[in-house]
């Protein structure tokens, strides 16, 4: 079921079903200039500009004489929207020229810390579910092999060595696919948070249709970076930084593998050193979390995850992406 969100009087409401939002339109509870959003839409849009809703506002009452209304209380004015409470685009709605606004590490970390505090409960719940599902699958995958440790005879009869090796290979591949699948969901939730769009736990399992593109892009990216590392390391680091935004582009813009890699190459122009510096800072944050009796990782992991996504938005929209 498609979940819709809408803004009315400057307040965000939802989620509601498609039938419910059509009913609200039909009764005039939502006007054509009120903003709506659902998963899959890049930004919030006025309801009257969303073709699939096919909304026609009801005719105005006849012979109603209204006093002039100032712009401050104009009921037909779009709801008060900001980057903070509604997921609107930066002021122009257009992406900046790549490299025209150098990425700043400090603001990215500060913004991610602010967002972690604001969404701490959701982030902890998401990461706990991620680890439970990932680790739980690994444990379940090992059970048949562990069961063969009762004795050499049982191993020979029930699990020939070739079968065990084949089983291990298949389960390792399955674990990798599961990690990619869950990673897509983590990116979706993170992108929504840094863009001030609605985010919930169900999004962790909602990006499956992009799985093939992500797997193909990851394979291509891995080959490029590995080949570069063989060439005296530096080319590998360069390629990793230049094309490393592909995973965010796949989730954000629903691009194919090649298109996502090209898009990453485009938006990272002029910012490779800054991205490298951000990665170093993120590593230091994680190390600090480990030193804080490991408990610090509860905060360090969400901070570094969101910091890289804040940086991605900066590469697209510059400092305007920090609003809210």
N, C-alpha and C positions, 0 to 999 in steps of 0.2 A: 504494500500500500504506500502511495506517495504521501509524504508528510510535508505540509505547507506551513510557512510562517508568514505573518503579516504584521504590518505596523499600523496602529490606529492611535491618533492623538499623541504621537511621539513615543508610544509604548509598544514593545515587541510582544506578540501573542503567538500561540501555537505550541506544539504542532497540531494541525487539523487535517482531516482527509480532504481529498479533492471534492467529494460530494458536499462536505460541510462548507468549504470555501466558496463553492458555487452557490450554495444556499445563502451565505452571507452577502454575496454579490447581488443575488436576486432580490433580497429584501432591502438592499441599499445600505446595509450595515458597513460595507466596505465600498469605497468609491474607486473610480478608475485611476485616481492619482495616488491612492494609498499604495505603499510599497509592499511587494510580496517576494518570497524566495522559497525555493525548494532545492534539495540536493541535485546537483547537475547544472544549476544555473551559476554563471560566473559571479554575478552581482545581483543585488536587489533591484527590482524594476517596478515602475508603476503598473498596477493591475491591468490598466487599459492597453498596455504595450506587450502583454503576454498572450501570444496568439492562441495557445492551447486552452485558455480560459474562455475565449470568445465572449467576453463580457460586454453587455450593453446596459448602461445605467438606466434605471427607471425614469420615466418622464417627470419633470419637476411639477410640483403642485400648481394648479391654475389659480390666477388672481391672488397671488401672495405678494404682498408689498413688504419689502424688508428695508430696514434702515441701512444706510451705507456702513459697511464693515471695514474697519481698518485692517491693514495688512497683518497687524499683530495677532488678530483673532480670526483671520479669514478661514472659514471652514473648508474651502476648496483648495487651500494651499497644501502642498505635500507635508506630511508629518515631519516634525523636527528630527532630522536624521544626522547622525555624525558617525565618524569612523569608530566611535566607542560603542554605541548601542545598535547600530545597523551596519550591515556589511556593505557599505557603498564603496565605490572606487575612489582613488585619490582625486583631487579636485578636477583634473582634466579628464580622467578616465583613460588616458593613454599612457603607454609605457614610455619611460625616459629613453634617451639615446644611451646605448650601452656605454658604461664607463664615465658618463657625464657627471655623476654624483658618486665620488669614491666612497666605498663601503667603510663605515666607522665601527670599530669593534666594540668600544665602550657602550654606545647607545644600543647596540644589538643585545649585549649581555644585560644591560639595565632593563630593556624592554621585556626580555624573556623572563627575568626575575619578577617583574611586575605582573606578568601574565601567569606565572606559576603561582604566585600568591592569590591571584584572583580566581584561578581554576584548580586550586590544589586538590580538592576532593575528587574532581573528575579525573585529573591526571593520575593520581595514585590508583584509583579504581581501574583505569585503563591499563596501566602498566602491570598491576597485579594480575589482571585477567590475561594479559599477554604472556607473562611468565608462567602462570599456571597452565595455560593451554600448551605453550611450547614445551615446557619441562614435562608436563603430564604425558604428552604424546611420546616424548623420548623414552620415558619410563615404560609406557605400555609397549613400545616397539621392542624394548629389550627383554620383556618378560619371557617370550618363547625361547630365546637364546639362554637366558638364565636357567630356565627349567631343564635344560640339557646338562647342567653341571652336576646332576645327581650321580652320574657314574659313566665310565667310558663306554660300557655296553649300550646304555640307553642312547648315548650320542650317536654311536654307529648305526643303531637300528632306526631311530626316529629322525635324526637330523644328520645326514651325511655332510661332510665338510663342505662340499660344493653347494649344497642347499643352504647351509648356514651363511656362506659367503654371499650367495645370491640374495638371501633375505636381508642381510646387513646392507648390501648395496641399495636395494629397493627402499628400505626404511630410511637410509641416509638421504636419498633423493627426495622422498616424501617429506622429511623434516625440512629440507631446504625450501621446498615449494611452500610448506606451511609458513615458514619464516618470512618468505617473500609476500605471501598473502596477508599475514598479520602486519607486516611492515607497511603495506599499502594503506591499511586502516589507520595505523599510527600517523602516517603522513596526512591523511584526510582530516583526522581530528586536529592535528597540530596546525594545519593550514587554516582550518575554520577558526581556531582560537586566535591565531595571530592576525586574522582578517576580521575578527569580531563577528563571525557568523555563528549560528547555532551549532553546537557540538554535543554529541551524546555517545554513550558506550557502544550502541548498536553500529555506529560507523566503523568500528574496528573490523567488522565482518561484511562491510558493504561495498568493497571495491574489487570484487572478484572478477568482473568483466575486464579489468585492466591487467590481469595476471599474466597473460601471454606476452603482452607488450613489455611488461616489466622484466620477465624472464629473458626475453630476447635482448633487451637493452642491457641487462646485467651481464649477459654472456659477452656481448660485443665490448662493453666497457671493461670487463675483466681482461679480455685478450689485449685490448689497447694498452691498458695500464701495465700488465705483465710484460708485454713487449717493450714498453718504454723503460721499465725497471731494469731489464736486461741490458739496455743501452746506457749504462753508467748512472742509473737511478734518477738523475734529474729529469730526463724526458718523461719518465713514468710519473713523477710528481706533477709535472706540468699538465700531462694528459688527465690525471686524476682530478686536478683542480678545474681544468677547462670544461670537462664533460660531466663533472660530479653532480650537477643539478638536474640530471635527466630524470631521476626518480620523482622529484617534486613536480617536474613538468608533466609527466605522465598522469599523475593524480590530478594536478591543478587544471591542465588544459586538455586532458584526454588525448594526448598525442601518441603516435606509434613509436616504435623503438628508434628508428632513424631520425624521425622528426624531433623527438625529445633530446637526443644527443646533439643535434644541430642547434636546437633552441638553447641548450645549456652553453654551447660554444659561443653563441651570440651574446647572451646576457652577462657572461663572465668577463667580457673584454675589459681590459684596464683594471681589473680588480683581483687578479690572481694572488698577488702578494698579500692583499688584505684578507682574502679568503684563507690563505695559508696561516696568517696570524690568528684568525678566528679559531681555526682548528687547534692551534697550539694552546690558545687560552682555554678552549673547551676541554682539552686533555688535562690541563692543570686543574680545572674545576673538578673533574672526575677524580683525579688523584687526591685532591683535598677531601672529597667525599669519602674516599677509601680510608684516608688517615683519620677521619672523624669516626673511628670505630665502625666503619662501613655504613652506619646509619645515615651518614651524610649523603650517600648515594640516592636516598629517597628524594632529595632535593636536587642533587647534582645532575642526575640523568634527565629529569624533565627540563631543567634549565638549558643544558646543552642541546637537547632535542629541539626545543623551541627557538634557541638562538640561531641554529642553522636555517630554520624556516623564516625567521625574521630577516635574516640575511638574504634569503631568496626573494622575499617581497621587496627588500631594499634594491636588489639588482633590477627588479622590474619597475618599481615606482619611486625609488629614491627615498629621501627622508620623509616624504608625505606618508609613507606606509607605517610610520611610527605613531600616527595619530590615534588617540583614544586611550 
